[in-house]
Amino acid sequence: MYRCCDKEFQDEKSFKKHIKSVKHHHLTSSDSFKISLPKDYISSIIDNKESAIRLLGFLPYEDKVIIPLRLSRNVIGRVLKRSLIAKVEGPYYDSGLINYKIDAGDIKYKISFRQARLGESLRLTIIVTFEAELNFLGSILPGAVIKSLSNIIMPDDVIENVRKALLIEEEKRNIIP
């Protein structure tokens, strides 16, 4: 199954037809999860641009961000040329959301965080929107576009990165008395 523009496609043929017919594509994922870390601590991570970038699974580099691409094979001992450099804007605040925009030209991410107290714990909601602007290659070779996009970190991957990082942080806090 394929997902794009918040629609699901059951087969590759219908997905390729969609890629050929539309130049601008987007995909949004969101999730909420309960964590037992203090709200002030989570706020300090999310409000700090460099910490938030690391939390998302990206790498801060000066005033930019490095978006690593997925590896398709074992590359131990080789020089990697598999990443995107992007501008990052944020944090900026809107209606209780803490927002970041990551812009790598034709590839863009919009990430929003919302925190809410649940008794002793905290509920963190994250919304990630991925946008891709395809050039004429999309209408000529949609299969090549599918292959290229399969290497890029998608919204579900970003959410999973956040979940894993916060679980590790919770475990660290539980170990240290």
C-alpha positions as CSV (number, residue, x, y, z in Angstrom):
1,M,0.0,0.0,0.0
2,Y,1.2,3.5,-0.8
3,R,0.3,6.8,0.9
4,C,0.5,10.3,-0.6
5,C,-1.5,13.5,-0.3
6,D,-3.3,11.9,2.7
7,K,-4.8,9.3,0.4
8,E,-4.0,5.6,0.2
9,F,-3.3,3.7,-3.0
10,Q,-3.7,0.0,-3.1
11,D,-1.3,-0.7,-6.0
12,E,1.8,0.7,-7.6
13,K,0.0,1.5,-10.9
14,S,-2.6,3.9,-9.3
15,F,0.2,5.4,-7.2
16,K,2.3,6.1,-10.3
17,K,-0.8,7.6,-12.0
18,H,-1.1,10.0,-9.0
19,I,2.5,11.0,-9.2
20,K,2.2,11.7,-12.9
21,S,-0.9,13.8,-12.4
22,V,0.2,16.1,-9.5
23,K,3.3,18.1,-9.1
24,H,3.0,19.0,-5.4
25,H,2.7,16.1,-2.9
26,H,2.3,16.0,0.9
27,L,1.9,13.5,3.6
28,T,0.9,14.1,7.3
29,S,1.2,11.9,10.3
30,S,0.5,12.6,13.9
31,D,0.6,10.7,17.2
32,S,0.2,11.4,20.9
33,F,2.0,9.5,23.5
34,K,2.2,9.6,27.3
35,I,5.6,10.1,28.9
36,S,6.7,10.4,32.5
37,L,9.2,13.2,32.1
38,P,8.7,16.6,33.6
39,K,7.0,19.2,31.4
40,D,9.8,21.7,32.0
41,Y,12.3,19.2,30.8
42,I,10.4,18.4,27.6
43,S,9.8,22.1,27.0
44,S,13.6,22.8,27.4
45,I,14.3,20.2,24.7
46,I,11.5,21.2,22.3
47,D,12.2,25.0,22.7
48,N,15.9,24.6,22.0
49,K,16.4,24.4,18.2
50,E,19.5,22.1,18.3
51,S,17.9,19.7,20.9
52,A,14.6,19.6,18.9
53,I,16.5,18.8,15.7
54,R,18.3,15.9,17.4
55,L,15.1,14.7,18.9
56,L,13.6,14.5,15.4
57,G,16.5,12.3,14.2
58,F,18.2,15.0,12.2
59,L,21.6,16.5,12.8
60,P,22.2,20.2,13.5
61,Y,25.0,21.8,11.5
62,E,25.7,25.5,12.2
63,D,22.4,27.2,11.4
64,K,21.2,24.4,9.2
65,V,20.1,20.8,9.6
66,I,21.4,17.6,7.9
67,I,18.7,15.2,7.0
68,P,20.3,11.7,6.7
69,L,18.9,9.5,3.9
70,R,18.2,5.8,4.4
71,L,21.0,3.4,3.4
72,S,20.1,0.5,1.1
73,R,23.1,-1.6,1.8
74,N,26.0,-2.1,4.2
75,V,28.4,0.8,3.8
76,I,30.9,0.2,6.6
77,G,34.2,2.0,5.9
78,R,32.9,4.2,3.1
79,V,32.4,7.9,2.7
80,L,28.7,8.7,2.9
81,K,27.2,11.2,0.4
82,R,23.7,10.4,1.5
83,S,22.1,13.4,3.1
84,L,20.3,16.7,2.5
85,I,21.2,20.0,3.9
86,A,18.2,22.2,4.9
87,K,17.3,25.5,6.5
88,V,15.5,25.3,9.8
89,E,13.1,27.9,11.1
90,G,11.8,27.9,14.6
91,P,10.8,27.5,17.2
92,Y,7.8,29.7,16.6
93,Y,4.6,29.5,18.6
94,D,1.0,29.4,17.4
95,S,-2.1,28.4,19.3
96,G,-0.3,26.3,21.9
97,L,1.9,24.6,19.3
98,I,5.7,24.7,19.1
99,N,6.5,24.7,15.4
100,Y,9.5,24.1,13.2
101,K,9.9,24.3,9.4
102,I,12.7,22.5,7.7
103,D,13.3,23.5,4.1
104,A,15.6,21.6,1.7
105,G,14.3,23.2,-1.5
106,D,11.9,20.7,-3.1
107,I,11.6,18.8,0.2
108,K,10.0,20.4,3.3
109,Y,9.0,19.3,6.7
110,K,6.6,21.1,9.1
111,I,6.7,19.8,12.6
112,S,4.5,20.8,15.5
113,F,4.6,19.8,19.2
114,R,1.8,20.2,21.8
115,Q,2.2,19.3,25.4
116,A,-0.6,18.6,27.9
117,R,-0.5,17.4,31.5
118,L,-2.2,14.1,32.4
119,G,-1.9,14.0,36.2
120,E,1.7,13.1,37.0
121,S,2.6,12.4,33.4
122,L,2.6,14.3,30.2
123,R,1.0,13.8,26.8
124,L,3.1,14.9,23.9
125,T,1.4,15.3,20.5
126,I,3.6,15.6,17.4
127,I,2.3,16.5,13.9
128,V,4.7,16.0,11.0
129,T,3.9,17.1,7.4
130,F,6.2,16.2,4.6
131,E,6.0,18.0,1.3
132,A,7.7,17.3,-2.0
133,E,7.6,19.4,-5.1
134,L,8.3,17.2,-8.2
135,N,9.7,18.5,-11.4
136,F,9.0,17.1,-14.9
137,L,10.7,13.8,-13.8
138,G,7.6,12.9,-11.9
139,S,5.5,12.9,-15.0
140,I,8.1,11.1,-17.1
141,L,9.5,8.5,-14.7
142,P,7.3,8.1,-11.7
143,G,9.1,4.8,-10.8
144,A,12.3,6.8,-10.3
145,V,10.5,9.2,-8.1
146,I,9.2,6.4,-5.9
147,K,12.7,5.0,-5.6
148,S,14.2,8.4,-4.7
149,L,11.4,9.1,-2.1
150,S,11.9,5.7,-0.5
151,N,15.3,6.9,0.8
152,I,13.9,10.0,2.5
153,I,12.8,10.1,6.1
154,M,9.0,10.2,6.2
155,P,6.6,11.6,8.8
156,D,6.1,8.2,10.5
157,D,9.9,7.8,10.8
158,V,10.2,11.2,12.5
159,I,7.5,10.4,15.0
160,E,9.2,7.1,15.7
161,N,12.5,8.8,16.2
162,V,10.9,11.1,18.8
163,R,9.2,8.2,20.6
164,K,12.5,6.3,20.8
165,A,14.5,9.2,22.0
166,L,12.0,10.1,24.7
167,L,11.8,6.4,25.9
168,I,15.6,6.3,26.2
169,E,15.5,9.6,28.2
170,E,12.8,8.1,30.5
171,E,14.9,5.0,31.1
172,K,18.0,7.2,31.9
173,R,16.0,9.1,34.4
174,N,14.6,5.9,36.0
175,I,18.2,4.5,36.4
176,I,19.6,7.6,38.0
177,P,18.3,8.0,41.5
